[in-house]
Amino acid sequence: MKTLVVTLFSLALVMGLVITAGQAASPDQAQPGLAKFVGGTIEEIDPAGLRVTIQTEFGKKESFPVGDAAVLMGLTKGDRVSAEMDEQGKVLKIVKLTPERKGAPEPGS
């Protein structure tokens, strides 16, 4: 009987750890209140349809809805950007990233 109790307790403990690890390992589930960011290069801008297509740093092209046309102002195809999205995947803000200039003089020289 003691062996059965120890075995059942061990099984329950292991199953609890497996479930907890599985829940922690799913980054696709957005946590409320946390913003999601995507970085990459702008491939297409659709101001009429309020969408922007970004090729991520992993090479995948993704199209995202934009909450306001003002978010797209000043952006052009080829811009390197970081986009902040809400929990539903709608773009709230896009920030242009400045390219690193090679051969530029160091500040103060």
C-alpha positions as CSV (number, residue, x, y, z in Angstrom):
1,M,0.0,0.0,0.0
2,K,2.8,2.4,0.9
3,T,4.5,1.7,-2.5
4,L,1.2,2.6,-4.3
5,V,0.8,5.9,-2.4
6,V,4.4,6.9,-3.1
7,T,4.0,5.9,-6.8
8,L,0.8,7.9,-7.2
9,F,2.3,10.9,-5.4
10,S,5.4,10.8,-7.7
11,L,3.2,10.5,-10.8
12,A,1.1,13.5,-9.7
13,L,4.2,15.6,-9.0
14,V,5.7,14.7,-12.4
15,M,2.5,15.5,-14.3
16,G,2.2,18.8,-12.5
17,L,5.7,19.7,-13.6
18,V,5.0,18.7,-17.2
19,I,1.9,20.8,-17.4
20,T,3.6,23.8,-15.8
21,A,6.6,23.5,-18.2
22,G,4.2,23.2,-21.2
23,Q,2.4,26.3,-20.2
24,A,5.6,28.3,-19.7
25,A,6.9,27.1,-23.1
26,S,4.1,28.6,-25.2
27,P,5.3,32.2,-26.0
28,D,2.5,32.5,-28.6
29,Q,0.0,33.1,-25.8
30,A,0.2,36.8,-25.2
31,Q,-0.1,37.8,-21.5
32,P,-2.6,40.6,-20.9
33,G,-0.9,44.0,-20.5
34,L,2.3,43.0,-22.3
35,A,3.1,44.5,-25.6
36,K,4.5,42.4,-28.5
37,F,7.3,43.7,-30.7
38,V,8.3,42.7,-34.2
39,G,11.4,43.9,-35.9
40,G,12.3,43.7,-39.6
41,T,12.1,45.5,-43.0
42,I,9.0,47.1,-44.4
43,E,7.9,45.2,-47.6
44,E,4.6,46.8,-48.3
45,I,2.4,49.7,-47.0
46,D,-1.3,49.8,-47.6
47,P,-2.6,53.1,-46.2
48,A,-6.1,52.6,-47.6
49,G,-6.4,49.1,-46.1
50,L,-4.6,50.1,-42.9
51,R,-2.0,47.3,-43.2
52,V,1.8,47.0,-43.2
53,T,3.8,44.0,-44.4
54,I,7.1,43.4,-42.6
55,Q,9.8,40.9,-43.4
56,T,11.0,39.7,-40.0
57,E,14.6,39.2,-39.1
58,F,13.9,35.5,-39.5
59,G,12.9,36.0,-43.2
60,K,9.2,35.5,-42.7
61,K,6.8,38.1,-44.3
62,E,3.9,39.0,-42.1
63,S,1.1,41.4,-42.8
64,F,-0.3,43.3,-39.8
65,P,-3.4,45.5,-39.4
66,V,-2.7,49.1,-38.3
67,G,-5.0,51.0,-35.8
68,D,-4.5,54.4,-37.4
69,A,-3.2,55.7,-40.7
70,A,-0.9,58.1,-38.9
71,V,1.2,55.2,-37.8
72,L,2.2,54.7,-41.4
73,M,3.3,58.3,-42.1
74,G,6.9,58.8,-43.0
75,L,7.5,55.1,-43.7
76,T,8.7,53.7,-47.0
77,K,9.5,50.3,-48.4
78,G,12.9,49.1,-47.2
79,D,12.8,50.9,-43.9
80,R,14.2,48.9,-41.0
81,V,11.6,49.1,-38.2
82,S,10.4,47.9,-34.8
83,A,6.6,47.6,-34.5
84,E,4.7,47.5,-31.2
85,M,1.4,45.6,-31.3
86,D,-1.5,45.2,-28.9
87,E,-2.9,41.9,-27.6
88,Q,-5.0,41.4,-30.8
89,G,-1.9,41.9,-33.1
90,K,-2.9,45.4,-34.3
91,V,0.1,47.7,-34.8
92,L,0.1,50.6,-32.3
93,K,3.4,52.2,-33.1
94,I,6.3,51.8,-35.7
95,V,9.7,53.2,-35.0
96,K,12.4,53.5,-37.7
97,L,15.7,52.0,-36.8
98,T,18.7,53.9,-38.0
99,P,21.2,51.7,-40.0
100,E,24.7,51.4,-38.6
101,R,27.0,53.4,-40.8
102,K,30.3,51.7,-41.6
103,G,33.4,53.8,-41.8
104,A,31.7,56.7,-40.0
105,P,34.1,58.7,-37.8
106,E,33.8,58.2,-34.0
107,P,32.3,61.0,-32.1
108,G,34.9,63.5,-30.8
109,S,37.5,62.5,-33.3
